[in-house]
Amino acid sequence: MVYCSLFVLLFFFFVSFYPSFFFFFFPFFFQKKIKTFFFFFFFFFSFFFFFCSLFFSFFFVFSFPFFL
C-alpha cells in the first residue's frame, strides 16, 4: 500500500510538472506571452496536483489499517 501511494504521488508529480517544463524549454513553439502564461498556469496547477496527491497518499497509507 505504501508503494502504491508513492507510485500515485510520483505519477501526479511527473504528469503535472511535464507540461510546464515542456513550455519552458521549447520556447520557439510559442510566443513570449503565451509561453509565460502556460508556464505559470501549469506550474501552479502542478503544485496543486502535487499537494493533493501528497495528501491522498498519506491519507491512504495511514488510514488503510483502520479499514481492515
Buried (B, 14 or more C-beta within 10 A) or exposed (E): EEEEBEEBBEEBBEEBBEBBBEBBEEEEEBEEEEBBEBBEEBBEBBEEBBEEBBEBBEEBBEEEEEEE
